[in-house]
Amino acid sequence: MVWHFWVPYLTCIILILIVQEGHSKQRCLDEEPPLYSKEDNIHVVVGASLKKILAEPAMGKLVQFLNSYCGNCRRFAHTFRKMAVDLQKWNRVLRIYAVDCARLENVKLCRDFRITLTPTIRYYPSKFQRIRHGIGTDIETTIPSEIADQLIESLSENDYSESKGVKPIFDPIEPGNKLNDIYEQFDNKVTYILLVHPVDMGIETILNMLPYPDVGVRIIKDAEMFAQFGLKPCKQMVALLNRSGKAQLIKPAGKSSSAYVESVAGLLHQNGHTSMPTLPPAEPEYILSEGYDAFIVDYVLNSTKVLFQADLEQAIYQFLHVEIPKTAFISGFKFKALRHIIRLFRRFNVLNRDGRRMLNSLVNHLFEVTEITGEEFRDVVDDLQTRLDPIFAEQQYVGCLGSTPHTRRFSCSLWTLFHYFTVLAAQMKVYPPSSVTIGLYGLAKFFYDCKDGSMYFVKLAKRMNIAKVRTHDEEILWLWEAHNEVNEKLAGDASGDPRFPKVQFPERKHCPDCYTHSGEFDRDEVLKYLKRVYNLSYLSGDAEPHSRRSNECKSKKKYLQK
Ligand SMILES: Cc1cc2nc3c(=O)[nH]c(=O)nc-3n(C[C@H](O)[C@H](O)[C@H](O)COP(=O)(O)OP(=O)(O)OC[C@H]3O[C@@H](n4cnc5c(N)ncnc54)[C@H](O)[C@@H]3O)c2cc1C
């Protein structure tokens, strides 16, 4: 008995100690490790430096613009990583970059480059200037072999005139060219010339032979021209010539550039030549959060709560400071959707008193204009915030924190915010039914940059007759059903959080009454449950004025002790 009496107190003391200990280890959102790294042959770019990078001469650049909170971008990460490691062989002419448009520092960059859906993959040639050349060339595929094909074409047309090392030469050999002329076009380090025919095979071989800087590769357009080098004309051929013109014929295992290169590499190896070192193959990343984050995740997983103040604030913060400001221009239906969403934010305010003031002024501003640029919107928000007391308290998620970097977070907080709004709408009855779901529809259609999520939800909303919601209770259930359909689609998906598997909500263990004897959902009980868990009184956290200081996270202690 005595032991039982002490258990809750001991648990509480341990919880407080861990939280206090964790306070010193907590990370801010901005310190999230990026999705890619140099070890993957991918350079992560932050802020304005991209424009300078793109202006570099003698180099093609492949840039992936992504949103780390999007499932499709995370799903694609392993493929892109693997491709980047494989393309390390082209490093002398190609650099690969990643820009995370979910980051505050990249808002302007993603707006300037007109990123509306992610992942967006673009190619940039040497000396690219945003003002003169536009936004780059879209690569409309995420299949590595197709990306590589487009790169081959673009890299073969690139300007290497200011190259510091040996320049690749993609123009075919001219009739009458002698071996000495060809050697002279390269620098002294070149000890072999590799002749390749036909042209397409030659272009790819030039790129694949870049790790061998002592081999100059030239294309033979017309097979007859092999005779210029004392060789027998042949439909498909590759020949290695040393400076004295002695040819070593190569017999590739297949009719592909990789087979050519493999055979040449074998021969060079025999002759004592080695290639530049390459990166080890990319492994799938699967890092579980540690320390303070892991503690929060454990807490949330063992709690019955679904609603945390920090997540609601975070959804609004990200929307106002990142998602809208990174939009170039907002007019027409898109503008109406924005106005509607900000009105919902104001009506069902989750921020402190100054937050409400800011939203009031923002709504007023949006009724004074008929269109707005993302930059103007950002200026208005910034201006209002400087005139008010600090509004946003937390820089981290709580109920929506992922157990691995990047999972859950913003997408989770959006769902949570809008479920909460549906329940508030039913209590307050100030807006017609379906106002909240229409708001989420507008957000998904115009301001949610994850390609598949946005398109899927728009289709789903039409299929589920979003406009036919007649009562507030129907609206709560509509969103619950729509969300469960997305959960079903994503169940077992590789982009998901390993500790938060996608299941039908609510789980039986949290709401046994929500299930009938036959295992179906009891909609009346589900409605009661949703009203209970997405309720203000169930909201963990307080609404005291807080400060959001850059590079400084506040403790989430108060959110957990309630
Ligand atoms: C409108 C929209 C459409 C999306 N479409 C896609 C898509 O097509 N592809 C894709 O990869 N990702 C999509 N996402 C993201 C995806 O749904 C998840 O948000 C993301 O994977 C994070 O998942 P999570 O584990 O945090 O839980 P989430 O699904 O984000 O749920 C957040 C919280 O809501 C509660 N919850 C879960 N289900 C319900 C429910 N039915 N009713 C009420 N509460 C519930 C739980 O407490 C859960 O922790 C979409 C997001 C949004 C906002």
The ligand as an SDF file (V2000), in Angstrom:
LIG
                    3D

 53 58  0  0  0  0  0  0  0  0999 V2000
   -4.4030   17.8030  -45.9700 C   0  0  0  0  0  0  0  0  0  0  0  0
   -3.2330   16.8560  -45.8830 C   0  0  0  0  0  0  0  0  0  0  0  0
   -3.0700   15.8610  -46.8430 C   0  0  0  0  0  0  0  0  0  0  0  0
   -1.9650   15.0000  -46.7930 C   0  0  0  0  0  0  0  0  0  0  0  0
   -1.7740   14.0630  -47.7650 N   0  0  0  0  0  0  0  0  0  0  0  0
   -0.6400   13.3130  -47.7750 C   0  0  0  0  0  0  0  0  0  0  0  0
   -0.3580   12.3910  -48.8390 C   0  0  0  0  0  0  0  0  0  0  0  0
   -1.1300   12.2420  -49.7690 O   0  0  0  0  0  0  0  0  0  0  0  0
    0.8280   11.7210  -48.7990 N   0  0  0  0  0  0  0  0  0  0  0  0
    1.7240   11.8830  -47.7910 C   0  0  0  0  0  0  0  0  0  0  0  0
    2.7880   11.2640  -47.8040 O   0  0  0  0  0  0  0  0  0  0  0  0
    1.4490   12.7000  -46.7530 N   0  0  0  0  0  0  0  0  0  0  0  0
    0.3080   13.4220  -46.7280 C   0  0  0  0  0  0  0  0  0  0  0  0
    0.0520   14.2890  -45.6870 N   0  0  0  0  0  0  0  0  0  0  0  0
    0.8940   14.2170  -44.4770 C   0  0  0  0  0  0  0  0  0  0  0  0
    0.4300   13.0310  -43.6050 C   0  0  0  0  0  0  0  0  0  0  0  0
   -0.9890   12.9230  -43.5850 O   0  0  0  0  0  0  0  0  0  0  0  0
    0.8740   13.1830  -42.1520 C   0  0  0  0  0  0  0  0  0  0  0  0
    0.4940   14.4420  -41.6840 O   0  0  0  0  0  0  0  0  0  0  0  0
    2.3540   13.0390  -41.9580 C   0  0  0  0  0  0  0  0  0  0  0  0
    2.7840   11.8140  -42.5030 O   0  0  0  0  0  0  0  0  0  0  0  0
    2.6850   13.0370  -40.4500 C   0  0  0  0  0  0  0  0  0  0  0  0
    2.0170   11.9410  -39.8370 O   0  0  0  0  0  0  0  0  0  0  0  0
    1.7950   11.7860  -38.2990 P   0  0  0  0  0  0  0  0  0  0  0  0
    2.2410   10.4480  -37.8650 O   0  0  0  0  0  0  0  0  0  0  0  0
    2.3770   12.9100  -37.5600 O   0  0  0  0  0  0  0  0  0  0  0  0
    0.2000   11.8140  -38.0730 O   0  0  0  0  0  0  0  0  0  0  0  0
   -0.8510   12.7040  -38.8020 P   0  0  0  0  0  0  0  0  0  0  0  0
   -1.5540   11.8620  -39.8050 O   0  0  0  0  0  0  0  0  0  0  0  0
   -0.2650   13.9480  -39.2680 O   0  0  0  0  0  0  0  0  0  0  0  0
   -1.8620   13.0230  -37.6300 O   0  0  0  0  0  0  0  0  0  0  0  0
   -1.5760   13.9880  -36.6440 C   0  0  0  0  0  0  0  0  0  0  0  0
   -2.3030   13.5920  -35.3620 C   0  0  0  0  0  0  0  0  0  0  0  0
   -3.6940   13.6580  -35.6030 O   0  0  0  0  0  0  0  0  0  0  0  0
   -4.3690   12.6040  -34.8940 C   0  0  0  0  0  0  0  0  0  0  0  0
   -5.1460   11.8510  -35.8920 N   0  0  0  0  0  0  0  0  0  0  0  0
   -4.7180   10.8760  -36.7210 C   0  0  0  0  0  0  0  0  0  0  0  0
   -5.7260   10.4760  -37.5030 N   0  0  0  0  0  0  0  0  0  0  0  0
   -6.8080   11.2000  -37.1530 C   0  0  0  0  0  0  0  0  0  0  0  0
   -8.1730   11.2250  -37.5770 C   0  0  0  0  0  0  0  0  0  0  0  0
   -8.6160   10.4170  -38.5350 N   0  0  0  0  0  0  0  0  0  0  0  0
   -9.0080   12.0820  -36.9860 N   0  0  0  0  0  0  0  0  0  0  0  0
   -8.6010   12.9060  -35.9980 C   0  0  0  0  0  0  0  0  0  0  0  0
   -7.3430   12.9140  -35.5460 N   0  0  0  0  0  0  0  0  0  0  0  0
   -6.4470   12.0770  -36.1170 C   0  0  0  0  0  0  0  0  0  0  0  0
   -3.2930   11.7880  -34.2030 C   0  0  0  0  0  0  0  0  0  0  0  0
   -3.2020   12.2500  -32.8700 O   0  0  0  0  0  0  0  0  0  0  0  0
   -2.0410   12.1510  -34.9530 C   0  0  0  0  0  0  0  0  0  0  0  0
   -0.8980   12.0830  -34.1500 O   0  0  0  0  0  0  0  0  0  0  0  0
   -1.0430   15.1390  -45.7230 C   0  0  0  0  0  0  0  0  0  0  0  0
   -1.2210   16.1340  -44.7550 C   0  0  0  0  0  0  0  0  0  0  0  0
   -2.2910   17.0010  -44.8300 C   0  0  0  0  0  0  0  0  0  0  0  0
   -2.4470   18.0910  -43.7910 C   0  0  0  0  0  0  0  0  0  0  0  0
  1  2  1  0
  2  3  1  0
  2 52  2  0
  3  4  2  0
  4  5  1  0
  4 50  1  0
  5  6  2  0
  6  7  1  0
  6 13  1  0
  7  8  2  0
  7  9  1  0
  9 10  1  0
 10 11  2  0
 10 12  1  0
 12 13  2  0
 13 14  1  0
 14 15  1  0
 14 50  1  0
 15 16  1  0
 16 17  1  0
 16 18  1  0
 18 19  1  0
 18 20  1  0
 20 21  1  0
 20 22  1  0
 22 23  1  0
 23 24  1  0
 24 25  2  0
 24 26  1  0
 24 27  1  0
 27 28  1  0
 28 29  2  0
 28 30  1  0
 28 31  1  0
 31 32  1  0
 32 33  1  0
 33 34  1  0
 33 48  1  0
 34 35  1  0
 35 36  1  0
 35 46  1  0
 36 37  1  0
 36 45  1  0
 37 38  2  0
 38 39  1  0
 39 40  1  0
 39 45  2  0
 40 41  1  0
 40 42  2  0
 42 43  1  0
 43 44  2  0
 44 45  1  0
 46 47  1  0
 46 48  1  0
 48 49  1  0
 50 51  2  0
 51 52  1  0
 52 53  1  0
M  END
$$$$
